[in-house]
Amino acid sequence: MTHPYLDTRLPDGRPGVAALAHRGFARPGGVDSGLENSLTAFQAAVDLGYRYVETDAHGTADGVAVALHDAALDRTTDARGLVAQLPWDVVRRARIGGVEPVPRLEDLLGTWPHLRVNVDVKADSGVAPTAEAIERTGAHDRVCVTSFSAARRRATLARLSRPVATSAGTTEVAGFLAGARLRVPAIARAALRRVDALQVPVEQRGLTVVDARTVAAAHAAGRHVHVWTVNDPATMHRLLDLGVDGIVTDRADLLRDVLTARGLWA
């Protein structure tokens, strides 16, 4: 049975598409506001009608999961230092873009109780705090836990009382692509046996990752395909023509327009 997180059926019963706002919607009008992963950015995605957002998780020195992409505060906030080496009382004073506080993962999960959240656990420091945030909010049915590290993802899952949706790590993706390219379905299926979805870029290091063959191989293995991070309508249309199940974007406004034009906006 498909995990509830991956249920994208439209009100009329047709299959839909998971439209994921990357770190919320921090690019109103196409201009980067610098407010990625802030509650304001997530609210902007919700205001556009998004049911899915993507975020990242790190843990503070005292075990609080925060929604932040980088290991350090330096790039996106007015503060400095590694999150894993700072207590929450210090991190909470940092301001994204100089104006927005760094949110706890629990704040994101708790503020919008029906919002589905894709959580990329970025470091070992985030493993236990991420699991605790999911447990405290009871968000299991609307969370997908992923990480480039399959071991980190599994460590997070081991701390949960109920299943969440999952996506493949780097080594699993490599194994799947080998099976798909060699036309050996057993290898492709085996690589994805522990996950529900394949979340990948269109291409990486000059090599195509998402095409008709890889989408078909993932679907044959019973897995969803989500593609990141896609910001131009032409590529969005091409991927939808290939049959991908989800698109992660910085341009939530443009993806909504594309899905609306295709009758796929929920």
C-alpha positions as CSV (number, residue, x, y, z in Angstrom):
1,M,0.0,0.0,0.0
2,T,1.3,3.5,-0.9
3,H,2.3,5.6,2.1
4,P,-0.2,8.4,2.7
5,Y,2.5,11.0,1.9
6,L,2.6,9.8,-1.7
7,D,-1.1,9.9,-2.3
8,T,-1.4,12.6,-4.9
9,R,-4.9,11.8,-6.2
10,L,-6.9,14.7,-7.4
11,P,-10.4,15.4,-6.0
12,D,-11.9,13.6,-9.1
13,G,-9.7,10.5,-8.5
14,R,-7.1,11.1,-11.2
15,P,-3.4,10.7,-10.4
16,G,-1.9,14.0,-9.5
17,V,1.6,15.3,-9.1
18,A,3.5,16.1,-5.9
19,A,4.4,19.8,-6.2
20,L,7.1,20.5,-3.7
21,A,8.1,24.1,-2.8
22,H,11.9,23.9,-2.2
23,R,12.7,25.4,1.2
24,G,9.3,27.1,1.0
25,F,8.6,29.8,-1.5
26,A,11.3,32.4,-1.1
27,R,11.3,33.8,-4.6
28,P,8.2,36.0,-5.0
29,G,8.3,37.5,-8.5
30,G,11.4,35.5,-9.3
31,V,13.7,37.6,-7.1
32,D,15.4,35.6,-4.3
33,S,14.3,37.2,-1.1
34,G,16.9,35.3,0.9
35,L,14.2,33.9,3.2
36,E,14.6,30.2,2.4
37,N,13.5,27.8,5.1
38,S,11.8,30.5,7.1
39,L,8.2,30.2,8.3
40,T,7.4,33.1,6.1
41,A,8.6,31.2,3.0
42,F,6.6,28.1,4.0
43,Q,3.5,30.3,4.6
44,A,4.0,31.8,1.1
45,A,3.9,28.3,-0.4
46,V,0.8,27.4,1.6
47,D,-0.8,30.7,0.4
48,L,-0.1,29.6,-3.2
49,G,-2.1,26.4,-2.5
50,Y,0.9,24.0,-2.0
51,R,0.3,20.8,-0.1
52,Y,4.0,19.8,-0.1
53,V,7.1,21.6,0.9
54,E,10.8,20.6,1.1
55,T,13.1,21.4,3.9
56,D,16.4,20.4,5.5
57,A,17.3,19.4,9.1
58,H,20.3,20.0,11.3
59,G,20.5,19.5,15.1
60,T,21.7,22.0,17.6
61,A,24.2,21.1,20.3
62,D,21.4,20.5,22.7
63,G,19.3,18.4,20.4
64,V,16.8,20.7,18.7
65,A,16.0,20.0,15.0
66,V,16.1,23.2,12.9
67,A,14.9,23.7,9.4
68,L,18.1,24.9,7.7
69,H,20.0,23.8,4.7
70,D,23.6,24.7,5.6
71,A,25.6,23.2,8.5
72,A,26.5,26.8,9.4
73,L,24.4,29.9,10.0
74,D,26.8,32.1,7.9
75,R,25.2,32.1,4.5
76,T,21.5,32.6,5.2
77,T,21.5,34.4,8.6
78,D,23.0,37.4,10.3
79,A,24.9,35.1,12.7
80,R,27.9,32.8,12.4
81,G,28.9,29.3,13.5
82,L,28.1,25.7,13.1
83,V,24.6,24.7,14.2
84,A,25.8,21.4,15.7
85,Q,28.1,23.3,18.0
86,L,25.6,25.9,19.1
87,P,22.7,25.6,21.6
88,W,19.2,26.4,20.5
89,D,19.2,29.5,22.7
90,V,21.9,31.0,20.4
91,V,20.5,29.6,17.1
92,R,17.1,31.0,17.8
93,R,18.5,34.6,17.9
94,A,19.8,34.3,14.3
95,R,17.7,36.0,11.6
96,I,17.4,34.6,8.1
97,G,18.0,37.5,5.7
98,G,18.4,39.6,8.8
99,V,14.7,39.5,9.6
100,E,13.2,35.9,10.0
101,P,14.1,33.5,12.8
102,V,15.4,30.1,12.1
103,P,12.5,27.7,12.7
104,R,12.5,24.5,14.6
105,L,11.4,21.5,12.5
106,E,8.7,21.0,15.1
107,D,7.4,24.5,14.3
108,L,7.1,23.7,10.6
109,L,5.3,20.4,11.3
110,G,3.1,21.9,13.9
111,T,2.0,25.2,12.3
112,W,0.3,23.5,9.3
113,P,-1.0,20.2,10.5
114,H,-2.1,19.0,7.0
115,L,1.1,20.1,5.2
116,R,3.3,17.3,3.8
117,V,6.9,17.9,4.5
118,N,9.9,16.4,2.7
119,V,12.8,16.4,5.3
120,D,16.4,16.0,4.1
121,V,18.4,15.1,7.2
122,K,21.7,16.8,6.4
123,A,23.9,15.7,9.2
124,D,24.2,13.1,12.0
125,S,23.4,15.9,14.5
126,G,19.9,16.0,13.0
127,V,19.0,12.3,13.2
128,A,17.6,12.0,16.8
129,P,16.2,15.6,16.8
130,T,14.4,15.0,13.5
131,A,12.8,11.8,14.8
132,E,11.8,13.5,18.0
133,A,10.1,16.4,16.1
134,I,8.1,13.9,14.0
135,E,7.1,11.9,17.1
136,R,6.0,15.0,19.1
137,T,3.9,16.3,16.3
138,G,2.5,12.9,15.2
139,A,3.4,13.8,11.6
140,H,4.3,10.3,10.4
141,D,1.6,10.1,7.6
142,R,2.7,13.4,6.1
143,V,6.5,13.2,6.2
144,C,9.1,11.9,3.8
145,V,12.5,11.4,5.4
146,T,15.4,11.4,3.0
147,S,19.2,12.0,3.1
148,F,22.1,11.6,0.8
149,S,23.3,9.1,3.4
150,A,21.2,5.9,3.5
151,A,22.7,5.1,6.9
152,R,21.6,8.5,8.3
153,R,18.1,8.0,6.9
154,R,17.9,4.5,8.4
155,A,19.1,5.8,11.8
156,T,16.3,8.4,11.8
157,L,13.7,5.8,10.9
158,A,14.9,3.5,13.7
159,R,13.9,6.1,16.2
160,L,10.3,6.4,14.9
161,S,7.3,4.5,16.3
162,R,5.5,4.4,13.0
163,P,6.6,4.4,9.3
164,V,7.2,7.5,7.2
165,A,7.7,7.8,3.5
166,T,11.3,7.5,2.4
167,S,13.6,8.4,-0.5
168,A,16.8,6.9,-1.8
169,G,20.3,7.9,-0.8
170,T,23.3,8.4,-3.1
171,T,24.5,4.8,-3.1
172,E,21.0,3.5,-3.7
173,V,20.5,5.9,-6.6
174,A,23.7,4.8,-8.1
175,G,22.7,1.2,-7.9
176,F,19.3,1.9,-9.4
177,L,20.8,3.8,-12.3
178,A,23.2,0.9,-13.0
179,G,20.3,-1.5,-13.1
180,A,18.2,0.8,-15.3
181,R,20.9,1.5,-17.8
182,L,21.9,-2.1,-18.0
183,R,18.3,-3.1,-18.4
184,V,18.4,-5.4,-15.5
185,P,15.2,-4.8,-13.5
186,A,16.3,-7.0,-10.6
187,I,19.2,-4.7,-9.9
188,A,17.1,-1.6,-10.1
189,R,14.4,-3.1,-7.8
190,A,17.0,-4.3,-5.3
191,A,18.6,-0.8,-5.1
192,L,15.2,0.8,-4.1
193,R,13.9,-2.0,-1.9
194,R,14.1,0.0,1.3
195,V,12.6,3.3,0.0
196,D,9.3,4.6,-1.4
197,A,10.7,7.2,-3.8
198,L,13.6,8.2,-6.0
199,Q,14.4,11.9,-5.6
200,V,17.0,12.9,-8.1
201,P,18.1,15.8,-10.4
202,V,17.5,15.8,-14.1
203,E,21.2,15.3,-14.6
204,Q,24.3,15.2,-12.6
205,R,28.0,15.7,-13.6
206,G,26.9,15.9,-17.2
207,L,25.0,12.6,-17.1
208,T,21.3,12.3,-17.6
209,V,19.5,10.9,-14.6
210,V,15.9,11.3,-15.5
211,D,14.7,10.0,-18.9
212,A,12.0,7.7,-20.2
213,R,14.1,4.6,-19.3
214,T,14.8,5.6,-15.7
215,V,11.2,6.7,-15.0
216,A,9.9,3.4,-16.4
217,A,12.4,1.4,-14.4
218,A,11.4,3.2,-11.2
219,H,7.7,2.7,-11.8
220,A,8.3,-1.0,-12.6
221,A,9.9,-1.2,-9.2
222,G,6.8,0.4,-7.7
223,R,8.6,3.6,-6.7
224,H,7.7,7.3,-7.3
225,V,10.0,9.6,-9.1
226,H,10.5,13.2,-7.8
227,V,12.9,15.6,-9.6
228,W,14.8,18.5,-8.1
229,T,15.3,21.4,-8.5
230,V,13.4,22.5,-11.6
231,N,12.7,26.2,-12.2
232,D,11.8,26.6,-15.8
233,P,8.4,25.7,-17.3
234,A,9.7,24.0,-20.4
235,T,11.6,21.4,-18.3
236,M,8.6,21.0,-16.0
237,H,6.4,20.2,-19.0
238,R,9.0,17.7,-20.4
239,L,9.3,15.9,-17.1
240,L,5.5,15.7,-16.7
241,D,5.4,14.2,-20.2
242,L,7.8,11.6,-19.0
243,G,5.5,10.7,-16.2
244,V,7.4,11.8,-13.2
245,D,5.4,11.8,-9.9
246,G,6.7,15.0,-8.3
247,I,8.7,18.1,-9.0
248,V,10.7,20.2,-6.5
249,T,11.1,23.8,-7.4
250,D,12.2,27.2,-6.2
251,R,9.6,28.7,-8.5
252,A,6.4,27.5,-6.9
253,D,4.5,30.2,-8.8
254,L,5.6,28.8,-12.2
255,L,5.1,25.2,-11.3
256,R,1.5,26.0,-10.1
257,D,0.9,27.7,-13.5
258,V,2.2,24.6,-15.4
259,L,0.1,22.2,-13.4
260,T,-3.0,24.4,-13.6
261,A,-2.6,24.5,-17.4
262,R,-2.4,20.7,-17.5
263,G,-5.4,20.2,-15.2
264,L,-3.2,18.7,-12.5
265,W,-3.3,21.4,-9.8
266,A,-5.1,20.1,-6.7
